[in-house]
Amino acid sequence: MAKRSVLDLSRRPVLVAPMAGGPSTPELVIAAAAAGAAGFLAAGYKTPAAMAAEIATVRAATSNPFGVNVFVPGTRSPQAAVIDEYLGSLAPDAAAVGGPLGQASWDDDAFDEKAAILLAQAPPLVSFTFGCPSPALIADLSAAGCLVAVTVTSAGEAALAATAGADALCVQGVEAGAHRGTFANDDAGAHGLGLLPLIGEIAQVTGLPQVAAGGIMGPAEVTAALAAGAVAVQCGTAFLRCPESGAHPRYKDALADPRYPATALTRAFSGRWARGLVNGFIRDHGDAPAGYPEINNATRPLRAAAAARGDTERMSLWAGQGYRSARDRPAAEIIESLFP
């Protein structure tokens, strides 16, 4: 299969976004492939063996294009004392759900091991988030037959990805749900351009194909993104409530719950800027410092305990703007509904 076929507009120009932590499942990727779109497996937070098993599951079910998304590791936080102080403030939340806090440990999410598997298994599309991989790795993946995309949130990041040899860009507007794909974990991540002006700015620095992401929930947004110059769109929040999604049932319900009328960018759960439904945890912990993956690892047991209790006030309910348009419908129907 030719690399460029992944972005071939003779198919539906839709990519189903990787949603780490559970929502992205092989079933969702397979359903997207059957409907003419390209779905992503989320390798983030999974072991290399689990990632490889999901690739094998998808490959056994379809010969159509699909992708795998990997997190690029950052550096250890120099703010260990600040992180410890912040985690101390979470003790009441941990007690409320009966889940202890974990260690504020740094890890690289097994990046090298996952890269080796991707080189060996060569899925049609590989994308990277939280940074740009080395030119050498991009070249090796390209030689293996993978189309390599890098998530960018600014023209500067896009220029770096182009210089490194990326084939395409996933252009993430500030409207997008879940983690901001910024290369640096700094305060600039709390801001950023909306999707449409971002597409225009990036087009001034590189002619690489742009896949538009952020707040795309229906045909109006798809039409606008394609008219602005994107070759395809990537949707995540639109699929959170579908039956193929692995999102927690209470998470799915919260997307339609009037108790949650807004989203906000927060570092409260992970130490990295991410957009989610404004719940008690986000309101109470607006002082969260930068510290990813340290804070993310430390709060994982708390979040798991909250999910086990169905406590949506302490779950990370990632969602993009426009989340009210998410529907409990099969993935194939959602893909079809994105077009007039």
N, C-alpha and C positions, 0 to 999 in steps of 0.2 A: 504493500500500500504506500503510495507516495506521501511524503511528509505533508505537503500542502493540502491534501484531501481533508485533513481535519478541519480546515477553515473553508472548505468548498461550499459556496453559497447555493449549490444545487441541492444541498441538504438544508434542513432548518438551521439558520445561523444562530443557534442557541447552545450555550454551554451551561451545564448544571454545575454550579460552583461547589468546590470542596468545602465541606462544613465539618471541621474536626470536632471530635468529642462525642460522636454518635449519630448526628443526623444523616451524614453521607454513608450509604450502604451499597454493597454490590447490587442489591435489588433495584435501588434508585438509578444507578449507572446503567444497568441492563435495560430498565424500562425506558430511559432516555434514549439509548441507542436504538431500541426498537421503534421509537417515535421519530427518528431522524435527527436527533440532537446528539451532542457529545457530553457525557457526564464525567465527573471527576471523582476518583477515590481520594480520600483525605488521609495521607500518611502521617500527619501530625499526631503525636502522642501514642502512636501504635508502635509495636515492636517491628523490626525488619521482617520477622517471620510472618506476622499478621498481615503486613502490607503485601508480601509475596503471595500469601494465600488468597487475599482479595483479588489481586491481579489475575491469578489462576482461575478464580471463580468467574470473573467477568469474561475472560478469554474463552472459557468453556461454553459460555452462553451466547456469545455474539462475535461476529467478525467485524463489526462496525467500530468506528473510532471511539476511543475513550481516553481519559487522562488520569494522571496521578500527580498530586500536589505534595510538595515537600517544604518543610520550614528550613530556612537558612539560619544556622546558629549565630547568635550574637556573642558578646563578651560578658564576663562576670560583672555584676554590679559592684561598684566601689562603695555602695552605701549600706553595708551589712548592718550597722547599728541602726540606721533609719528604718530599714526593713524590719528588723527585730522589734522596734518600737511600734511600728504599724501593726505587725502581727499580734502583738500584745493587746492591741485595741479590739481585736476580733474575738477575744475570749468569750464575751457574752453570746455572740452568735454561735460559736462552737458548742457552748453549753446548751443553747436553746435547741439544737438539732441532735445533740448527743454524739457529735463527731469531732474527734481531736484534730488539731492542726498538724500538718506534716512538717517535714524539714524544708527550710528555705534553701534548697539545693540547686546548683546550676547543672545543666546537662546540655548536650548538643543534639538531643533527640535522635541519636544514632545516625547522624547525617552520612558519615562515610559508608556505613554498612548499607544504608538505603540506596545511596548512589550506586554502589556496586551491584545491587539487585536490579536497579533500573537499567544499568548498562547491559546486564545479562539478559533481561527480559524485554527490554525495549518497547514499552507501551507507546502507542502512536503520539501521545502528547504528554510532556512532563512540564509542570509549572513550579515556580519557586516563589515563596512569600517570605517577607522579613529581610530581604536582601537579594543580592545578585550573586550567583555562584561564580566560580572562577572561569575565565575564558577556556582553560584546559578542559574542565568538566563539560562545559557547553559544547565544545568541539567534539569531545568523545561521545556525548549523547547524540549529537547531530550525525556523527559518523555511523552510529548504531541504528539510525533511522527515526529518531525521535524528533518531533517538532518541539523546540524549547521556548517556553513563554516565561516572562518575569512579571510579577505583580509590581506596579509602580503607582505612586500617588502624586508625582510631580514631574515637571519637565526635566529637572536635574537627574532624577532617578532614571527616567526614560533614556536620557543620553548615556548614562553609565551602562545600562543594560544593552543598548545598541552597540556600544564600543566593545562590550564583552562578547558579542556575537549572538545575542538572542534572536530567534526567528520572529517572535511576536511579543506583544505587551498586553497584559491584563491591566487595563486602566481603571483604577478604583477611585471613584468619587467619594467625597466625604459622606454621602448619603448611605453608603454600604453598611450592612450589618456585620457583627462580629469584629475580629481584630483588624485594625488598620494595617495595611501592608507596608508601612514605612520602613525604609532601610535602617534608620536610626530610631531608637526608643527615647525620643526627646519630646519637649513640650509642643513642638510643631505638629506632632501627631494629633493634637486636640483640635486642630484646625484643618484647613485645606480647601481646595476648590471643589465646587460641584462638578458632576460628571461632564456635562456638556462643555463648559469652558475649559475643563482639563483636557478633553479630547483635542480642542483647538490649539491649546498651548503646546501639547506634545507633538502635534503635527508640524510645529515650527522648528522642532529640533531633530526629528527623525521621521522617515517615511515607513517605518515598520508597521505591519498590520496591528490595529488596535482592537482588542476585545473589551467592550464597555461593561463596567460593573458598578452597581450602586443605585438602589431604588427602582430597579426595573421590575415592574409588576404586571404590566399589561401592554397592549399594542401601541398605545400612545407613546410610552417610554421607548419601546423597541424602535418605532418609526423615527423618533427624535434622535436616538443614538446612531442609527444607521445613516440618517441624513447628515449628522454632524461629522461623519467620516469613519465611524467604526465599521469593521467588516463583520462583526458578530457581537452578541451580547452574552453576558454571563449572569445568571440569576441564582440566588441562594434562598433568600427569605421566601420567595414565591413558592418554594417546594417544601418548606418546613412542615406544613400540615398534611401533606399528601400521605397516603397509606404506606408508600415505599420508604418514607423518611424514618430514620431511627430516633428521632427526637422523643423525649419523654412525653407521655400523654398530657401531663399537667403543663408542660412547656407549650405543646400545641394548643391547649385550651387557653393559655394566657394570651396568645396572640389575638384572640377574639374577645378577651375579657375586658369590660369597661373599666376595671380597676387599673388598667395599664394604658393610659391615654397618650404616652409619649415615649420616645427613645432618647438616650443621651450617650455621649462618649464618656467612658470611665476607665480608670486603672484599678478599680476596687478589687476585682476578682483575680486579676492575673499580673498586675504590674506593668501592663502594656495597654495602650489605648484601644478600646473596643466599644462598639455601639450595641446597646441592649435596651430592653424594656426597663423603664425606671421603676425599680422596686425598693423595698426598705434597705437592702444592703447597699445599693448604689447611693441612695440618699444619705445614709449614715456614714459612708466612708469616702467622701469626696477628697480626702486628704491623702489618698493612697500614693506612695512614691513610685518612681520608675524602679523596676526590678523584675525583669522577665528573663528566664522562667522561674526565678526563685519564688516570687509570690504565688505564681500559678501552681507550682508544686506544693507549696505550703497550704494553700486553700483547697486543694483537690479533695482531701477527706471530708472537709466541711461541706463542700458542694455535693459530694456523693451522699452524705448523710441527709442533706436537705432534700435531694431528689428522692431518696428512699422514703422520706416522710411526706413527700408532696408539698414541701414548703416553698412555694414560688417566691416568697419574699427574700429567700437566701439562695436561690438558684440563679445561675448565669443564663439569662433569657436573651441570648443574642438575636438581634433583629435589625433590619434596615428600615429606613424611612419608607413608608408605604406598606408596612406590615399588615395593616388592616385589610389589605386586598388579598392576603394569603387565604387559600381555600382548601378545604378538606376534599380534594378530588384527586383521582389518579394522575400520576406524573404525565402520562401521555395527553390527558385532557388539558392539563395546565400548559404544556408546550403548545398545543393547538390554539389555546386561548390567547397566546402572546401575539397572534397575527390577526389582522383585520379580515 
